[in-house]
Amino acid sequence: MLSSSQRTACSEPPLRSDRRGGFAGSNELVTLSQGISRWFLGKAGLFVALAVVVLVLLAYSNHFHNGFQFDDAHTIVNNAFIQDPRNIPQFFRDGTTFSSLPSNQSYRPLVSSLLAISYALAGGLKPFWFHFAIFALFVLQVLLLGYVLHQLCERLLPGAANRWIAAVAACWYGVHPANADTVNYIIACSDVISTLGIVGSFACYFAFPGARRYFVYVLPAAIAVLAKPPAAIFAVLFAVYLLLFRESKTEGATKAKRAIGYLIEIAPAFMACGAALWLVQRMTPSHWAAGAGEGWRYVITQPYVALLYFQTFLWPGGLSADYDLAPFKTIGDPRFLTGLGFAMLFTGSAVAALIARRSRVVGFGLLWYVIGLLPTSLLPMAEVMNDHRTFLPYIGLIIAAAAVASLIIKERKSYRPPIVVAGSLSVVLFLCGNAYATNQRNKVWWNNESLWQDVVAKSPGNSRGLMNYGNVLMKKGAYADALSYFRRAQVIAPRYSTLFINIAIAEGANGQLAQAERDFEKALSLAPESPDSHTYYAAWLLKHSRPAEALRLATPAVELAPADIMARDLLLEARMAADRPATAAFYLGQSLEYYQAERYEESIAACKTALSLRANYAEAWNNIGAASNQLGLYRQAAEACEKALRLKPGYELAANNLRFAQQRLPAVQAR
């Protein structure tokens, strides 16, 4: 709390500056107008900024070539729209351009624009430029966070130490391992942009007090809503900030007038962010789905999730790219009570910190954490927890930690040199330890195998993790091992359509063609509106020389997902194959595919078509005999095999099939 001598160090600002957002103490106003230049410029400022950037860069030095993961598949890899930067204007007009999957097509034009620019710079799907663009935004966010932290620490007690406290706290955020998953996950750039917008709005508010009358400070957050809607939470955070730190200079003003003044100051933030939210809602296609199941179960799980997030912030040892926590069934779950107790204790601590003016910044940081979690806690999502959802809330914990450090350091005027040296070394070691842990976490995101192996180890009850690790094994040719992981996933998620697609692919590669086709059909029945249900089935049919059937499936796949590169290429390939002149050999191959799929009547039909093109085709007569045997038509089988042997004497397959039919004919005739 400022002493009276400190408060009168400079002349009192005029009343009009308070309407623009002035605060108690004229030295604070001077700090606001000069702070950003003092933070970034000058020898000390440049050293601080450079030190922060270097350590963050070292922490992430090994992440720039990490591959595309998760939703990157449908928003980047298979999304034709981001392949041309000339589509950027269309991103702002059409929400369907965000993803190749209809259910994931939300309105996020800033994200698509960044991806299109990265694609153009990379000249294709080269991860480096995607990561570089996101990392540049992340570093900017960290630097602006340092400035905001400095301003908030100055709210406690002004002093030279605040610059270093802010630098250390911002650097901690920049190298914290819990943020590594967000920075590594390319499509999570939406979280980076939205958080940058919120931090940028606070930075603008602090740095340019003279421009507050024009409400320019609300623009970064409002614009960031076009990257991810939770950026609109800035309005709530800003309202809380003004409620805690705004002081009216109007002596004798009634509570009503002060309340009206407060509402006038926060209204622009709510209006701008609300307008941006309205635009996003209006432009998001109606078929977009958040992927949530039972909303009530999701919501009652969130207090416990907030506790897990808090534990991760303090000790990020169990990070997983895909957790296996399931929504609670009832409020009788002991974990719900544990989470509720944590929420009450945490909120109570925040309120207690707000009571004393000297600890108010601590309380603001704790409230920031709670408020930052609200959008993903109240709006049910497909998974109950994800580490990238904490990217914004963790700033609140960083604010609280910086404020506590400022209070502790300011308790004493000076410290003995040994204590200063020991404390400084401890801080350096702490930050370097975090940077090393982040560097190690980056390695997990190197490729599919490293990522999903880590997920399976840490989240063994996650069906998607088991399935994706099975996919890794399948690509290596270990089909039996892949199927074992798929079966484990099937126990957890028996109606997971994508899982059945992968099971079918593995079965087909393992020679279980009939079962593979049944599982493709199962996936299609579970998710008939999913392009993947059609696309992968069509690809399998095309691979097995069944272009007409593939074409019938590829056509609706493209209709459902016009931007899906795989579906478009497959449709073109199926059309070319269907239009290709069919030969007797083609229909013979098709008959074999039908036979292996236990579709014996269709196998016989394909053979007859082959014979219409080549009457003396011994192999076709043999296949008719083999399929007839399976249908119990032994006389027909014997006649077909005899024709095959007349055309090709010594044909061993036909001889074996004839022998099989002749052995069963007496029993049939006896009946």
C-alpha positions as CSV (number, residue, x, y, z in Angstrom):
1,M,0.0,0.0,0.0
2,L,1.4,3.4,-1.0
3,S,2.4,5.8,1.8
4,S,1.2,9.4,1.8
5,S,4.6,10.7,0.8
6,Q,4.6,8.4,-2.2
7,R,1.1,9.4,-3.2
8,T,2.1,13.1,-3.3
9,A,5.3,12.6,-5.2
10,C,3.7,13.9,-8.3
11,S,0.8,16.3,-8.9
12,E,-2.7,14.8,-8.9
13,P,-4.0,14.1,-12.4
14,P,-7.1,16.0,-13.5
15,L,-10.6,14.6,-13.0
16,R,-11.0,13.9,-16.7
17,S,-8.1,11.4,-16.7
18,D,-10.1,9.3,-14.2
19,R,-12.9,9.1,-16.7
20,R,-10.4,7.7,-19.2
21,G,-9.5,5.1,-16.7
22,G,-7.2,7.0,-14.2
23,F,-6.1,5.2,-10.9
24,A,-5.3,6.3,-7.4
25,G,-1.8,7.8,-7.2
26,S,-0.4,10.1,-9.9
27,N,2.9,8.1,-9.8
28,E,0.9,5.2,-11.2
29,L,-0.3,7.2,-14.1
30,V,3.3,8.2,-14.9
31,T,4.3,4.6,-14.6
32,L,1.5,3.6,-17.1
33,S,2.6,6.2,-19.7
34,Q,6.3,5.4,-19.4
35,G,6.3,1.8,-18.3
36,I,6.2,0.1,-21.7
37,S,9.3,2.1,-22.9
38,R,11.1,1.4,-19.6
39,W,10.2,-2.3,-19.9
40,F,11.5,-2.9,-23.4
41,L,14.0,-0.1,-23.9
42,G,17.2,1.0,-22.1
43,K,20.0,-1.4,-21.3
44,A,18.2,-3.1,-18.4
45,G,15.0,-3.4,-20.4
46,L,16.7,-4.9,-23.4
47,F,18.7,-7.3,-21.3
48,V,15.5,-8.5,-19.5
49,A,13.6,-9.0,-22.8
50,L,16.6,-10.7,-24.4
51,A,17.2,-13.0,-21.5
52,V,13.5,-14.1,-21.5
53,V,13.5,-14.7,-25.3
54,V,16.7,-16.7,-25.2
55,L,15.6,-19.0,-22.4
56,V,12.2,-19.6,-24.0
57,L,13.9,-20.2,-27.4
58,L,16.3,-22.7,-25.8
59,A,13.3,-24.5,-24.2
60,Y,11.6,-24.9,-27.5
61,S,14.6,-25.3,-29.7
62,N,13.8,-28.9,-30.5
63,H,10.1,-28.5,-31.4
64,F,10.2,-26.7,-34.7
65,H,10.1,-30.0,-36.8
66,N,7.5,-31.8,-34.7
67,G,4.8,-33.3,-36.8
68,F,1.1,-32.7,-37.3
69,Q,-1.2,-34.3,-34.7
70,F,-4.8,-34.8,-33.7
71,D,-7.1,-32.2,-35.3
72,D,-4.2,-31.0,-37.5
73,A,-5.3,-33.8,-39.8
74,H,-8.7,-32.3,-40.8
75,T,-7.8,-28.6,-40.3
76,I,-4.4,-28.6,-42.1
77,V,-3.3,-31.9,-43.7
78,N,-6.6,-32.7,-45.5
79,N,-7.9,-29.2,-45.7
80,A,-7.6,-27.9,-49.3
81,F,-8.6,-24.3,-48.3
82,I,-5.4,-23.5,-46.3
83,Q,-3.3,-24.5,-49.3
84,D,-3.8,-21.1,-51.0
85,P,-3.4,-17.7,-49.2
86,R,-5.8,-16.2,-51.7
87,N,-8.6,-18.0,-49.7
88,I,-8.0,-15.8,-46.7
89,P,-10.9,-13.4,-47.5
90,Q,-13.1,-16.5,-47.8
91,F,-12.1,-17.6,-44.3
92,F,-13.9,-14.5,-43.0
93,R,-17.0,-15.2,-45.0
94,D,-17.4,-19.0,-44.8
95,G,-16.9,-21.1,-41.6
96,T,-16.9,-24.3,-43.6
97,T,-13.4,-23.5,-44.7
98,F,-11.9,-24.2,-41.2
99,S,-12.0,-28.0,-41.4
100,S,-12.6,-30.8,-43.9
101,L,-14.9,-32.5,-41.4
102,P,-18.4,-30.9,-41.2
103,S,-18.8,-31.5,-37.4
104,N,-15.6,-29.5,-36.8
105,Q,-16.3,-26.6,-39.0
106,S,-16.4,-23.6,-36.6
107,Y,-15.7,-20.0,-37.5
108,R,-12.1,-19.2,-36.7
109,P,-10.8,-17.1,-39.6
110,L,-7.7,-15.9,-37.8
111,V,-6.5,-19.4,-37.3
112,S,-7.1,-20.4,-40.9
113,S,-5.4,-17.3,-42.1
114,L,-2.3,-18.1,-40.0
115,L,-2.3,-21.6,-41.3
116,A,-2.6,-20.5,-44.9
117,I,0.3,-18.0,-44.5
118,S,2.4,-20.7,-42.9
119,Y,1.6,-23.2,-45.7
120,A,2.6,-20.6,-48.3
121,L,5.9,-19.8,-46.5
122,A,6.6,-23.5,-46.1
123,G,5.7,-24.3,-49.7
124,G,3.6,-27.3,-48.4
125,L,3.1,-29.3,-45.3
126,K,6.4,-28.6,-43.7
127,P,5.9,-28.2,-39.9
128,F,8.8,-25.8,-39.4
129,W,7.0,-22.7,-40.7
130,F,3.8,-23.5,-38.9
131,H,5.7,-23.9,-35.6
132,F,7.8,-20.8,-36.3
133,A,4.7,-18.6,-36.8
134,I,3.1,-19.9,-33.6
135,F,6.3,-19.6,-31.6
136,A,6.7,-15.9,-32.7
137,L,3.2,-15.1,-31.3
138,F,4.0,-17.0,-28.1
139,V,7.2,-15.1,-27.5
140,L,5.3,-11.8,-28.1
141,Q,2.7,-12.9,-25.6
142,V,5.3,-13.7,-23.0
143,L,7.0,-10.3,-23.4
144,L,3.6,-8.5,-23.1
145,L,2.8,-10.6,-20.1
146,G,6.0,-9.4,-18.5
147,Y,4.9,-5.9,-19.0
148,V,1.5,-6.5,-17.6
149,L,3.0,-8.3,-14.6
150,H,5.2,-5.3,-14.0
151,Q,2.3,-3.0,-14.0
152,L,0.3,-5.2,-11.6
153,C,3.3,-5.5,-9.2
154,E,3.5,-1.7,-9.2
155,R,-0.1,-1.7,-7.9
156,L,1.4,-3.3,-4.7
157,L,4.5,-1.2,-4.0
158,P,6.5,0.5,-6.8
159,G,10.1,-0.4,-6.9
160,A,13.0,-1.6,-9.1
161,A,12.6,-5.2,-8.0
162,N,9.2,-5.4,-9.8
163,R,10.9,-5.5,-13.2
164,W,12.9,-8.5,-12.3
165,I,10.0,-10.2,-10.6
166,A,7.8,-9.7,-13.7
167,A,10.6,-10.9,-15.9
168,V,11.1,-14.1,-13.9
169,A,7.3,-14.8,-13.7
170,A,6.8,-14.2,-17.4
171,C,9.8,-16.4,-18.2
172,W,8.4,-19.1,-15.9
173,Y,5.2,-19.0,-17.9
174,G,7.2,-19.2,-21.1
175,V,9.2,-22.3,-20.1
176,H,6.5,-24.0,-18.0
177,P,6.2,-27.6,-19.2
178,A,2.4,-27.5,-18.9
179,N,2.3,-25.0,-21.7
180,A,4.4,-27.2,-24.0
181,D,1.5,-29.2,-25.3
182,T,-0.3,-26.0,-26.5
183,V,2.8,-24.7,-28.2
184,N,3.6,-28.0,-29.9
185,Y,0.0,-28.7,-31.0
186,I,-0.3,-26.7,-34.2
187,I,-4.0,-26.2,-34.3
188,A,-3.9,-25.1,-30.7
189,C,-2.5,-21.8,-32.1
190,S,-6.1,-20.7,-31.5
191,D,-5.3,-20.7,-27.8
192,V,-2.1,-18.8,-28.4
193,I,-3.9,-16.1,-30.4
194,S,-6.8,-15.8,-28.1
195,T,-4.6,-15.5,-25.0
196,L,-2.3,-13.1,-26.8
197,G,-5.4,-10.9,-27.5
198,I,-6.4,-10.8,-23.8
199,V,-2.8,-10.0,-22.6
200,G,-2.5,-7.5,-25.4
201,S,-5.7,-5.7,-24.3
202,F,-4.4,-5.3,-20.8
203,A,-1.0,-4.2,-22.1
204,C,-2.7,-1.5,-24.3
205,Y,-4.8,-0.4,-21.3
206,F,-1.7,0.1,-19.1
207,A,0.6,1.5,-21.8
208,F,-1.7,4.1,-23.4
209,P,-3.8,5.7,-20.7
210,G,-4.5,8.7,-23.0
211,A,-6.2,6.5,-25.6
212,R,-8.6,4.9,-23.1
213,R,-11.3,7.3,-24.0
214,Y,-11.3,5.7,-27.5
215,F,-11.5,2.2,-26.0
216,V,-8.8,1.0,-28.3
217,Y,-7.6,-1.4,-25.6
218,V,-10.6,-3.7,-26.2
219,L,-9.7,-4.4,-29.8
220,P,-7.0,-7.0,-29.3
221,A,-9.3,-9.2,-27.2
222,A,-12.3,-8.6,-29.4
223,I,-10.4,-9.5,-32.6
224,A,-8.9,-12.6,-30.9
225,V,-12.4,-14.0,-30.5
226,L,-12.2,-14.7,-34.2
227,A,-9.5,-17.2,-33.3
228,K,-11.3,-18.8,-30.3
229,P,-14.4,-17.6,-28.5
230,P,-13.0,-17.9,-25.0
231,A,-11.1,-14.7,-25.7
232,A,-14.3,-12.9,-24.9
233,I,-13.7,-13.6,-21.2
234,F,-11.5,-10.5,-21.3
235,A,-14.6,-8.5,-20.6
236,V,-15.1,-10.3,-17.3
237,L,-11.4,-10.1,-16.3
238,F,-11.3,-6.4,-17.1
239,A,-14.5,-5.8,-15.1
240,V,-13.0,-7.6,-12.1
241,Y,-9.8,-5.6,-12.5
242,L,-11.6,-2.3,-12.5
243,L,-13.7,-3.3,-9.6
244,L,-10.6,-4.1,-7.6
245,F,-8.3,-1.3,-8.5
246,R,-10.4,1.6,-9.8
247,E,-10.8,4.6,-7.5
248,S,-13.0,7.5,-8.2
249,K,-11.5,10.9,-7.8
250,T,-14.9,12.6,-7.4
251,E,-15.2,13.5,-3.8
252,G,-18.7,13.2,-2.3
253,A,-20.0,11.1,-5.2
254,T,-22.8,8.8,-4.3
255,K,-22.5,5.0,-4.6
256,A,-25.0,5.2,-7.4
257,K,-22.8,7.6,-9.4
258,R,-19.7,5.6,-8.8
259,A,-21.6,2.4,-9.9
260,I,-22.8,4.2,-13.1
261,G,-19.2,5.4,-13.8
262,Y,-18.0,1.8,-13.3
263,L,-20.6,0.4,-15.7
264,I,-19.8,3.0,-18.3
265,E,-16.1,2.0,-18.2
266,I,-16.7,-1.7,-18.5
267,A,-19.5,-1.5,-21.1
268,P,-17.3,-1.1,-24.2
269,A,-15.4,-4.3,-23.4
270,F,-18.6,-6.3,-23.0
271,M,-20.1,-4.7,-26.1
272,A,-17.0,-5.4,-28.3
273,C,-16.5,-8.9,-27.1
274,G,-20.2,-9.6,-27.2
275,A,-20.4,-8.4,-30.8
276,A,-17.4,-10.6,-31.8
277,L,-19.1,-13.6,-30.1
278,W,-22.3,-12.8,-31.9
279,L,-20.4,-12.8,-35.2
280,V,-18.8,-16.1,-34.5
281,Q,-22.1,-17.6,-33.5
282,R,-23.8,-16.3,-36.7
283,M,-21.0,-17.5,-39.0
284,T,-20.4,-20.9,-37.4
285,P,-22.2,-23.6,-39.6
286,S,-25.2,-25.2,-38.0
287,H,-23.7,-28.7,-38.4
288,W,-20.8,-27.8,-36.1
289,A,-20.8,-29.9,-32.9
290,A,-18.8,-29.5,-29.7
291,G,-18.7,-33.2,-29.3
292,A,-20.1,-33.3,-25.8
293,G,-22.1,-36.1,-24.4
294,E,-24.1,-35.5,-21.2
295,G,-23.7,-31.9,-20.1
296,W,-24.5,-32.4,-16.5
297,R,-21.9,-35.1,-16.0
298,Y,-19.3,-33.0,-17.7
299,V,-20.0,-29.9,-15.5
300,I,-19.9,-31.8,-12.2
301,T,-16.4,-33.2,-13.2
302,Q,-14.9,-29.8,-13.7
303,P,-14.1,-28.8,-10.1
304,Y,-12.0,-31.9,-9.8
305,V,-10.4,-31.1,-13.2
306,A,-9.6,-27.6,-11.9
307,L,-7.8,-29.4,-9.0
308,L,-5.8,-31.6,-11.4
309,Y,-4.9,-28.5,-13.5
310,F,-3.7,-26.8,-10.3
311,Q,-1.6,-29.8,-9.4
312,T,-0.1,-29.9,-12.9
313,F,0.9,-26.3,-12.6
314,L,2.7,-27.0,-9.4
315,W,4.2,-30.3,-10.6
316,P,3.8,-31.1,-14.3
317,G,4.9,-34.7,-14.0
318,G,1.9,-36.5,-15.5
319,L,1.3,-34.5,-18.7
320,S,-0.7,-36.4,-21.3
321,A,-1.8,-35.3,-24.7
322,D,-5.1,-37.2,-24.2
323,Y,-6.3,-38.0,-20.7
324,D,-8.5,-40.9,-19.8
325,L,-10.6,-39.2,-17.1
326,A,-14.3,-40.0,-17.7
327,P,-17.1,-37.7,-16.7
328,F,-18.5,-38.4,-13.2
329,K,-21.9,-40.2,-13.1
330,T,-23.2,-38.6,-10.0
331,I,-22.4,-36.0,-7.4
332,G,-21.9,-38.8,-5.0
333,D,-18.5,-39.6,-6.6
334,P,-15.8,-38.9,-4.0
335,R,-13.8,-37.0,-6.6
336,F,-16.6,-34.6,-7.0
337,L,-16.6,-33.8,-3.3
338,T,-12.8,-33.4,-3.5
339,G,-13.1,-31.1,-6.4
340,L,-15.9,-29.1,-4.8
341,G,-13.8,-28.7,-1.6
342,F,-10.9,-27.5,-3.7
343,A,-13.1,-25.0,-5.5
344,M,-14.5,-23.6,-2.3
345,L,-11.0,-23.4,-0.6
346,F,-9.5,-21.8,-3.7
347,T,-12.2,-19.3,-4.1
348,G,-12.2,-18.5,-0.4
349,S,-8.5,-17.9,-0.6
350,A,-9.0,-15.5,-3.5
351,V,-11.7,-13.6,-1.6
352,A,-9.5,-13.4,1.5
353,A,-6.6,-12.0,-0.5
354,L,-8.9,-9.4,-1.9
355,I,-9.9,-8.0,1.5
356,A,-6.4,-6.5,2.2
357,R,-5.3,-3.9,-0.4
358,R,-1.7,-5.0,-0.3
359,S,-2.7,-8.6,-1.4
360,R,-5.4,-7.6,-3.8
361,V,-3.2,-8.4,-6.9
362,V,-2.8,-11.9,-5.4
363,G,-6.6,-12.3,-5.2
364,F,-6.9,-10.9,-8.8
365,G,-4.5,-13.6,-10.0
366,L,-6.5,-16.4,-8.3
367,L,-9.7,-15.1,-9.7
368,W,-8.2,-15.0,-13.1
369,Y,-7.5,-18.7,-12.8
370,V,-11.1,-19.4,-11.9
371,I,-12.6,-17.1,-14.5
372,G,-10.2,-18.4,-17.2
373,L,-11.5,-21.9,-16.7
374,L,-15.2,-21.0,-16.9
375,P,-15.7,-21.1,-20.7
376,T,-14.4,-24.7,-21.0
377,S,-16.0,-25.7,-17.7
378,L,-19.6,-24.6,-18.4
379,L,-19.7,-25.5,-22.1
380,P,-19.5,-29.3,-22.4
381,M,-16.7,-30.5,-24.7
382,A,-15.8,-33.9,-26.1
383,E,-13.1,-34.5,-23.4
384,V,-13.4,-33.4,-19.8
385,M,-9.9,-32.1,-19.7
386,N,-7.1,-31.0,-22.0
387,D,-3.9,-29.2,-21.2
388,H,-4.3,-26.5,-23.8
389,R,-7.3,-25.3,-21.9
390,T,-5.1,-24.0,-19.1
391,F,-3.0,-21.8,-21.4
392,L,-5.0,-18.7,-20.3
393,P,-5.9,-19.7,-16.7
394,Y,-2.3,-20.4,-15.8
395,I,-1.6,-16.7,-16.3
396,G,-3.7,-16.0,-13.2
397,L,-1.5,-18.3,-11.1
398,I,1.6,-16.6,-12.5
399,I,0.1,-13.2,-11.5
400,A,-0.6,-14.5,-8.0
401,A,3.0,-15.9,-7.7
402,A,4.5,-12.7,-8.9
403,A,2.5,-10.7,-6.5
404,V,3.4,-12.9,-3.6
405,A,7.1,-12.6,-4.5
406,S,6.8,-8.9,-4.7
407,L,5.2,-8.8,-1.2
408,I,7.9,-11.0,0.2
409,I,10.8,-9.0,-1.3
410,K,9.3,-5.7,-0.2
411,E,9.0,-6.8,3.4
412,R,12.6,-5.9,3.9
413,K,14.4,-2.9,2.5
414,S,17.5,-4.8,1.7
415,Y,19.1,-8.2,1.7
416,R,22.6,-9.3,2.4
417,P,24.7,-10.2,-0.7
418,P,24.9,-13.9,0.1
419,I,21.1,-14.1,0.3
420,V,20.8,-12.2,-3.0
421,V,23.3,-14.5,-4.7
422,A,21.7,-17.6,-3.4
423,G,18.2,-16.4,-4.3
424,S,19.3,-15.4,-7.8
425,L,21.0,-18.8,-8.4
426,S,17.9,-20.6,-7.1
427,V,15.7,-18.7,-9.5
428,V,18.0,-19.4,-12.5
429,L,18.2,-23.1,-11.6
430,F,14.4,-23.2,-11.3
431,L,13.8,-21.6,-14.7
432,C,16.5,-23.8,-16.3
433,G,14.9,-26.9,-14.8
434,N,11.5,-25.9,-16.2
435,A,13.1,-25.2,-19.6
436,Y,14.8,-28.6,-19.6
437,A,11.5,-30.3,-18.7
438,T,9.8,-28.4,-21.6
439,N,12.5,-29.5,-23.9
440,Q,12.0,-33.1,-22.9
441,R,8.2,-32.7,-23.3
442,N,8.8,-31.5,-26.9
443,K,10.3,-34.8,-27.7
444,V,7.0,-36.6,-27.0
445,W,5.4,-34.6,-29.8
446,W,8.1,-35.6,-32.4
447,N,5.9,-38.0,-34.3
448,N,2.8,-40.2,-33.9
449,E,4.7,-43.1,-32.3
450,S,6.3,-41.0,-29.6
451,L,3.1,-39.1,-28.8
452,W,0.7,-42.0,-28.7
453,Q,3.1,-44.3,-26.9
454,D,3.3,-41.7,-24.2
455,V,-0.5,-41.3,-24.1
456,V,-1.0,-45.1,-23.8
457,A,1.5,-45.2,-20.9
458,K,-0.1,-42.3,-19.0
459,S,-3.7,-42.7,-20.0
460,P,-4.3,-46.5,-20.5
461,G,-8.1,-46.0,-20.3
462,N,-8.2,-43.6,-23.3
463,S,-9.8,-45.4,-26.3
464,R,-8.5,-42.8,-28.8
465,G,-5.0,-43.2,-27.4
466,L,-5.1,-47.0,-27.7
467,M,-6.6,-46.7,-31.2
468,N,-4.0,-44.3,-32.4
469,Y,-1.1,-46.3,-31.0
470,G,-2.6,-49.3,-32.8
471,N,-2.5,-47.2,-36.0
472,V,1.2,-46.6,-35.4
473,L,1.7,-50.4,-35.1
474,M,-0.4,-51.0,-38.2
475,K,1.8,-48.7,-40.3
476,K,4.8,-50.7,-39.2
477,G,3.1,-53.9,-40.4
478,A,2.4,-55.3,-36.9
479,Y,-1.3,-56.0,-37.7
480,A,-1.9,-58.6,-34.9
481,D,-0.4,-56.2,-32.3
482,A,-2.5,-53.4,-33.7
483,L,-5.7,-55.4,-33.5
484,S,-4.9,-56.2,-29.8
485,Y,-4.9,-52.4,-29.1
486,F,-8.0,-51.9,-31.1
487,R,-9.8,-54.6,-29.2
488,R,-8.8,-52.9,-25.9
489,A,-10.2,-49.6,-27.2
490,Q,-13.4,-51.4,-28.3
491,V,-14.1,-52.5,-24.8
492,I,-13.9,-48.9,-23.6
493,A,-15.8,-47.4,-26.6
494,P,-17.9,-50.0,-28.3
495,R,-19.6,-47.5,-30.6
496,Y,-16.6,-45.6,-31.8
497,S,-17.0,-45.4,-35.6
498,T,-13.4,-44.4,-36.3
499,L,-12.2,-47.3,-34.3
500,F,-14.2,-49.7,-36.5
501,I,-12.6,-48.2,-39.6
502,N,-9.2,-48.9,-38.3
503,I,-10.2,-52.4,-37.2
504,A,-11.4,-53.1,-40.7
505,I,-8.2,-51.8,-42.3
506,A,-6.1,-54.0,-40.0
507,E,-8.4,-57.1,-40.7
508,G,-8.2,-56.5,-44.4
509,A,-4.4,-56.3,-44.3
510,N,-4.4,-59.5,-42.2
511,G,-6.4,-61.4,-44.8
512,Q,-9.8,-61.3,-42.9
513,L,-11.6,-59.7,-45.8
514,A,-15.1,-60.7,-44.9
515,Q,-14.8,-59.5,-41.3
516,A,-13.1,-56.3,-42.6
517,E,-16.1,-55.5,-44.8
518,R,-18.5,-56.1,-42.0
519,D,-16.6,-53.7,-39.8
520,F,-16.5,-51.1,-42.5
521,E,-20.3,-51.4,-42.7
522,K,-20.5,-51.2,-38.9
523,A,-18.6,-47.9,-39.0
524,L,-20.8,-46.6,-41.7
525,S,-23.9,-47.5,-39.8
526,L,-22.6,-45.8,-36.6
527,A,-21.6,-42.6,-38.3
528,P,-23.3,-42.3,-41.7
529,E,-22.8,-38.5,-41.8
530,S,-19.0,-38.8,-41.2
531,P,-16.9,-38.4,-44.4
532,D,-14.3,-40.8,-43.0
533,S,-16.9,-43.7,-42.8
534,H,-17.3,-43.4,-46.6
535,T,-13.7,-42.4,-47.6
536,Y,-11.8,-45.2,-46.0
537,Y,-14.3,-47.8,-47.0
538,A,-14.1,-46.5,-50.6
539,A,-10.3,-46.6,-50.5
540,W,-10.4,-50.2,-49.4
541,L,-12.9,-51.2,-52.1
542,L,-10.8,-49.4,-54.7
543,K,-7.7,-51.3,-53.5
544,H,-9.5,-54.5,-54.0
545,S,-10.6,-53.8,-57.5
546,R,-14.1,-52.8,-56.9
547,P,-14.2,-49.3,-58.4
548,A,-18.0,-49.1,-59.0
549,E,-18.7,-49.7,-55.3
550,A,-15.9,-47.3,-54.3
551,L,-17.4,-44.6,-56.5
552,R,-20.7,-45.0,-54.8
553,L,-19.0,-44.3,-51.4
554,A,-16.5,-41.7,-52.5
555,T,-19.2,-39.5,-54.1
556,P,-21.1,-38.8,-50.8
557,A,-17.8,-38.4,-49.0
558,V,-16.9,-35.4,-51.1
559,E,-20.5,-34.1,-50.8
560,L,-20.1,-34.2,-47.0
561,A,-16.6,-32.8,-47.0
562,P,-15.8,-30.8,-50.2
563,A,-12.5,-29.6,-48.7
564,D,-11.2,-33.1,-47.8
565,I,-8.2,-33.6,-50.0
566,M,-8.2,-37.4,-49.5
567,A,-11.8,-37.7,-50.4
568,R,-11.4,-35.6,-53.5
569,D,-8.4,-37.5,-54.7
570,L,-10.2,-40.8,-54.0
571,L,-13.2,-39.8,-56.0
572,L,-11.1,-38.9,-59.0
573,E,-9.3,-42.2,-58.8
574,A,-12.5,-44.1,-58.4
575,R,-14.0,-42.4,-61.5
576,M,-10.9,-43.2,-63.6
577,A,-11.0,-46.8,-62.5
578,A,-14.7,-47.1,-63.1
579,D,-14.4,-45.6,-66.6
580,R,-11.4,-47.9,-67.4
581,P,-12.4,-50.6,-69.9
582,A,-12.9,-53.8,-67.9
583,T,-11.1,-57.0,-68.9
584,A,-11.8,-60.6,-68.2
585,A,-8.8,-60.5,-65.9
586,F,-10.3,-57.6,-64.0
587,Y,-13.5,-59.5,-63.4
588,L,-11.6,-62.6,-62.4
589,G,-9.8,-60.5,-59.7
590,Q,-13.1,-59.1,-58.6
591,S,-14.5,-62.6,-58.3
592,L,-11.6,-63.5,-56.0
593,E,-12.3,-60.5,-53.8
594,Y,-15.9,-61.4,-53.5
595,Y,-14.9,-65.0,-52.7
596,Q,-12.5,-63.9,-49.9
597,A,-15.3,-61.6,-48.6
598,E,-17.6,-64.7,-48.5
599,R,-19.9,-63.1,-51.1
600,Y,-20.1,-66.2,-53.2
601,E,-23.0,-65.4,-55.5
602,E,-21.4,-62.1,-56.5
603,S,-18.2,-64.1,-57.1
604,I,-20.0,-66.4,-59.5
605,A,-21.6,-63.3,-61.2
606,A,-18.2,-61.7,-61.7
607,C,-16.9,-65.0,-63.2
608,K,-19.8,-65.1,-65.7
609,T,-19.0,-61.6,-66.8
610,A,-15.4,-62.6,-67.3
611,L,-16.5,-65.6,-69.4
612,S,-18.7,-63.3,-71.5
613,L,-15.4,-61.5,-72.5
614,R,-13.3,-64.7,-72.7
615,A,-15.2,-67.9,-73.1
616,N,-12.3,-70.3,-72.7
617,Y,-11.1,-68.8,-69.4
618,A,-10.3,-71.8,-67.3
619,E,-9.6,-69.8,-64.2
620,A,-13.1,-68.3,-64.3
621,W,-14.7,-71.8,-64.5
622,N,-12.6,-72.9,-61.5
623,N,-13.7,-69.9,-59.5
624,I,-17.3,-70.7,-60.3
625,G,-16.7,-74.2,-59.0
626,A,-15.0,-73.0,-55.8
627,A,-17.8,-70.5,-55.0
628,S,-20.5,-73.1,-55.9
629,N,-18.9,-75.6,-53.4
630,Q,-19.2,-73.0,-50.7
631,L,-22.9,-72.5,-51.5
632,G,-23.5,-76.3,-51.5
633,L,-24.2,-76.4,-55.2
634,Y,-21.9,-79.4,-55.8
635,R,-23.3,-80.6,-59.1
636,Q,-22.9,-77.0,-60.5
637,A,-19.4,-77.0,-59.0
638,A,-18.4,-80.3,-60.5
639,E,-19.6,-79.2,-64.0
640,A,-17.7,-75.9,-63.8
641,C,-14.5,-77.7,-62.6
642,E,-14.7,-80.3,-65.4
643,K,-14.9,-77.4,-68.0
644,A,-11.9,-75.8,-66.4
645,L,-9.9,-79.1,-66.7
646,R,-10.9,-79.6,-70.3
647,L,-9.6,-76.1,-71.1
648,K,-6.5,-76.5,-68.9
649,P,-5.6,-80.1,-68.3
650,G,-3.6,-80.7,-65.1
651,Y,-5.1,-77.5,-63.5
652,E,-4.5,-78.5,-59.8
653,L,-6.9,-76.0,-58.2
654,A,-9.8,-77.2,-60.5
655,A,-8.9,-80.8,-59.8
656,N,-9.1,-80.2,-56.0
657,N,-12.4,-78.4,-56.3
658,L,-13.8,-81.1,-58.5
659,R,-12.7,-83.8,-56.0
660,F,-14.3,-81.8,-53.1
661,A,-17.6,-81.6,-55.0
662,Q,-17.6,-85.3,-56.1
663,Q,-17.1,-86.4,-52.5
664,R,-20.2,-84.5,-51.3
665,L,-22.5,-85.3,-54.2
666,P,-23.6,-88.8,-53.0
667,A,-24.7,-87.4,-49.7
668,V,-26.7,-84.7,-51.4
669,Q,-28.3,-87.2,-53.8
670,A,-29.1,-89.5,-50.9
671,R,-31.1,-86.8,-49.3
